[in-house]
Amino acid sequence: MATPYPPALKPIESLTLHEKLLKIGRNVPCTGDVQLGNIHNKCSCLGWKPKINNTGRADLCECGHRVSRHGDINSCSQDELQQRLEIAMKIDELLESKNKLLDFDYEDQEVRSLKRQLISIGETSSNNPTKRKFVDDSDSSSNVRKIIDRELNVPEKPAMIEEREGVIAMKVLTNNGDTENLKLLTGLKNLIKIQLPNMPPEYITRLVYDRQHFSLSIVKDGSRVVGGITYRLFPKNKLAEIVFCVVSSTEQAKGYGSHLMNHLKDHLKDNKGIKYLMTYADNHAMGFFKKNGFTTDITLERSLWMGFIKDYDEATIMQCTMIDKVKYLQLHKILAQQKLAIRIKIDEQKKNTRVYKGLHHIKNTKQPVDPMTIPGIKESGWTPVMEAL
């Protein structure tokens, strides 16, 4: 008899180890081997599914391997396990909404996108530079660049994958009389009303359709608006005010919000000459804006924004100063490159791993000791000047 599959909405903390394996295992390839004569080949199974007419172990897959060969959680850290489970739960919720939870062969673009993200977690462990050798120390910067080019593997967020594959598209909308634009603006207006229930509907309608405002929207399947940022430009002040920023609750946890914000930054910076973004954020939104480069430390001259942007009660004003040279859509890769470069340079400095004996001869003396006479100090590169700093 096949093992029962756990419900989609069962909380993570109440899942047994076996149930965690099932939820992860149905979405990742098998790690087992298939023997053909004396030849061992990797199993071609792309995800666990219960074996039909199973008379053996309850957790056997159609490929003949146990679920532990698919959802192996011993090779990942606790953080990676938590991330994998959260994505697996998201996939299950999506399948449940389509009445496909127990259809182990069903797959669509959204499911594939989440699966790729789940599989990619942990793959960056190969970026660990702890045992690298630098052949030419005289050109270490060149070595660093070569290693980064060879080893850097940055998992893409589902939003980036979906945009590349045409599942979603970014569109700048305004009330210019175009019928298609008006349809999409209406979809965005309705989404804002749902996501911001405390905001007066008339106020939302007036700003979304106002010709002084623009909206960068995420359009899915060609006609459905699932996210958007409504903003107003003040070109002379190099300032843009973010009025609304929403993502559909059914599409969250895919990175849509940050991807949308990065698109907006690149668009305004490169095409409109905007350097500053400002917004009023409530307590629920402050975390999102901080994660995307906003701060409550307002450095922009007061005369450039006071009286221009709208003021809201029970909200905090926040500012983001954009950097001309940064391509924000590539920011995740840029940061990963910098982190890896720093780790490589640290590893490059680990030239002496010799362990010296303790300084037993100074245990009973009160006389000062010249640090440079202590074995290993000089070799480490330390100098008294560094101590003074």
N, C-alpha and C positions, 0 to 999 in steps of 0.2 A: 504493500500500500504506500502511495506517495506521501511524503511529509506535508502537513498542512502549511499553507503560506500565511504569514501574519497579516492582519488588517493594515490598510494603508495609513490609518490615523492613530495607530497604537503609538504612544509616546516612546521616545528613544530610551528614556531611563527605565522603562518597564520591559524592554526587549531582552530576551535571553541571548546568550552568546550564539546559539544556533540560529536564532531569528535574525540576528545582525548579519551572520554569514549569508543567509538566504537573500536578504535585501541587497547586500552589496554584490553577491555572487551572480545574480541574474543579469547584472549589467557589465561584468568584466570578463575578458577571455579566460579560458582554462589554461592553467600552467602545467597540466599533466603531459605525459608523453604517450605516444602511440607506437607500439612495436610492430614492425613489419619484417619478419625474419630476424636478422641480426641488426637491422637498422632502427634507430629510435628517432621518430619525428615528433615535433611539437603538435599537440592536439589542436585541431582547427575550430573547436567549439568557441563561440563568441559570447556565451553567457549561459549560466545554469538554468535548466528547465527540468521539471520532474520527468523521470523516465516512465514511459507508458508500459502498462502491464508489468510493473516492477515486482519481482519476487525476491529481490535481495534487500540491501539496506534501503531505508526509507529516504535517505538524502542523496541517492544516486541521480546523476544527471543523464540525459539522453546519450551523452558522449561516453558514459560508463565510469566517469570519475565522480568522486564525492564532492559535495559543495565546498569543502575546505580547499579544494584545488582551484576554486573560482574566487571565493571571498576570503582569501588568506589575509588575516588581520595581524598575524604575528610579525610580518615584515614591515609594518608601518608604525609610526609613533602614535601616541594618544591623540595628538592634535590632528594628524592625518586621518585617523580612524573616525574622529568626530566629523571632520569635513566630508569624508566619504559617506557616512551615514546620513548626514543632513541632505546631501544631494540625492542619495538613494531614496530617502523619504519624499523628497520633492518629486522624483520620478513616479513613485507609487501614487502620490496624490494626483498627479497629472493623469496617470492611467486609470485611477478610480473615477475621475471626473468624466472619462470617456468610456466607462464600463469595460475596461480592458485589463484590469489588474491581474486576472488569472489567465490572460492570453499572453503566453511567454514568447510568442513569435511576433507580436505586434510592435511596430516601431514607426514613428513619424519624425519630422524634422526637429521638433522640440525635444523629443526623447533622445534622439541621436546627439543633439547638442549637449544635453545634460550628461549623457554617458561619456562623451569625450572629455568633459570637464572632470568627471569622477575618475576616469582612468588616468588622467594626467597628474593627479595628486600623488606626490611622492616621487615622480620621475626626475625632479630637479635634484635629487640626492646625489646624482652623478656630478653635480657642480662642485662637490666638496674638494677643495684643492690641497688636502692635508699631505698628500704624498707625491707632489709634483717635483720634477727636477728641472732646473733651468740650465739649459746647455750653455747659453752665452750670457753670463752675468753682466757683460758690458752693454748689453742692449735689452735690459729687462723690460722696458716699456713696450718694445716690439713683441717680446715674449708674452706679456700680459694681453696685448691685443689679439695675438694668435690664439691663446688659450680661451679667451672670451668668445671669439668667433667660432671656435671648435666645440666648446662645451656648454655655452649658455643655452638653456632650454626653458623658455618662459611660457607656462600654460596660458592659453587665451581664455578670457571670460566668454560665457555663452553669447553675450551681446555682440562681441566682435566676430565670433564665428557666424552667427545668424546674419549679420550685416554682409559679410563677405559672400555668404551663400544665397543672399537675396531674400531671406525670410523676412527681414525688416529693412526699412529704408528711412533715412533722415530727410525731412523736408522742412524748409523755412516757409511759413505761411503768414499771410497778412490779408486783410479785407480789401482786396483790389478789384472786387467784382467778379472774379473768376469763379465759375460754378463749382469746380472741383475743390478749389481752396476753401470755399464756404462750407462745403460738405465736411471737409476735414476739420475746419475750425469748429463746426458744430459738434463733431465727435470729441474734440479736445475740451470744449466747454462743458459737455456732459460728464466727461471724465473728471474734470476739476471739481464739479459739483459733488460728485460721489466721494472723491478723495479728501475734499476739504468741506465737510458738511457744516462747519460753523461759519463759513464765509457766505455772506448774503448772495443769493443766486443772481439778483439784478446787477450787483457789482461785478461779479464774474463775467456775465454776459457783456456788460458795457466795455470792460477792458479787453476781452478777447477779440471783440469785433471792432475795437477802436483802431483807426487807421494809423495812429502813432505807435501802436504796439505791434510786435512781431512774435511769432511762436515757432520755435524749433521743435518739431514733433517726430516721434517714432511711429511710423506707419507699418502695420503688419498685414500681410496678405493683400497689400495694395490699397486697402480701404479702411482698415480698423486702426484707430489711434489708441496706442497703449501707453503713451507717455508724452510729456512735453514740458517745455520751459517757455513761458511768456515773458517778454522783456521789452524795455523801451530804451532807445539810444539817446545819448546826449553827446554828440560827436565833438563839439567844441571843448567839452570837459574831459574827453577821452573816457567817458563813463557810460556804463550800461546798468540799468536797474532790473534785477530779476523780480518779477511780480508774482508769478506762480511757478512751481516746480513739482510735478506729480508723475507717478508711475502707477499703472493699474496694479491693484493688490494681487491679482492672479498672475502677474508677470514679474513679481519681485524676486530677489535673490539670484538674478541672472546678470547683475551688473549693469542693468539698463540705465539707472540714474547717473552713475559716474561716467558711463560711456556717452550719455547725452550731454553732460556737463563738459566733458573734454571736447566734444564736437563743437559746442557753443564757444568755448574759449578759442579754439583754433579759427573758427569762422569769424568771430568778432575781431580778434587780434590781427589776423592776416588780411581780412577783406574790408574791415570798417575802421581800422586805426584805433580800436578801443584798448585801453590799458587796465582799466579798473572795473570790477564788478561789485555791486553793492546790493544788499537785500536785507529785509527784516525777517528774522527766523524765530519761530516759536520754539519752546523747549524740546518738542519732538523732532524738529528738523535740524537743530544745531549740530548734532553729531554728524549728520550727513554732510553739511556744509564744511565743518572742520576737516573732515576726511578729504574733502575736495579743495583744500587750500584756502578756505575762508578763515578769518580771524576777527575777534571783537576789538582788536587793537586798530583803531581807525587812524591811518596816517595821511589819508587824502585831505587836502585843505578843506576846511568846513564850508567855505564859500562856494566850493565846486559841487557840493551835493545837498547842502541844506536848502530846502525850498524847491529842489528839483525832484527828489524821490518821495514817494508816498510814505507817510508815517503811520505806524500801527501800534495800538495798545497791546500790552502784554507780549511784546516781541522784542528781540535784541538785534540791533543793527550790526551787520557783518560786512567785511570787505575782503576782496581777493585782488591782489596785484599780479597781473600776468607778466611773464618773462618772455621777451621777444624771441629769443633763440630756442625756446622749448616748444616742441611739437607735442601737445598734450595727449593726443591719441597714441603716442608712442611712450608716454611717461612711464608706464609699468615696465617697459623694456629698458628704458634709460636707467631707472632706479635699480633694476636687477643687474645691469652691467656695472654700475658703480659699486654695488655691494660685492659682487664677485671680484672686481678689480682690487678692492680694499683687502678682501680675504687673501687674494693671491699675493699682494705686496706684503702682508703680514707673514704669510708662509715663507716668502722669499727672505725675510729677515731672520728666520729660525735656522741660522747656520750652525749654531753650537748647541747640541742637546746633551752635552756631557754633564753628568751629575758629580759634584765634588763632595768630599767628606766634610763633616761639620768642623767648626773652628774650636776644637777642644782646648787649644793652648791659650785662648783669651778668656776662658770661663772665670778665672780667679784674678784677673787683672783689672785695674780701674783706669789704666792708661788708655788714652784715645788711640784708635787704630786707623791707619791710613786706608781708606776704602780701596785704593788702587792696588794694595798688596793682598787683598782677598782674592783667592783663586776664582776666576770666572767673571769678575766685575769688569775688568779691562776688555775681555773678549766679548762681553755683551754690548759694548759700544757706549756704556754709561760714562759720563764725565761730571766733575764737580759743577760745571756750568749748568748742566741740566737740573741739578738739585737747586741751584739758585733761582732758576726760573719757576 
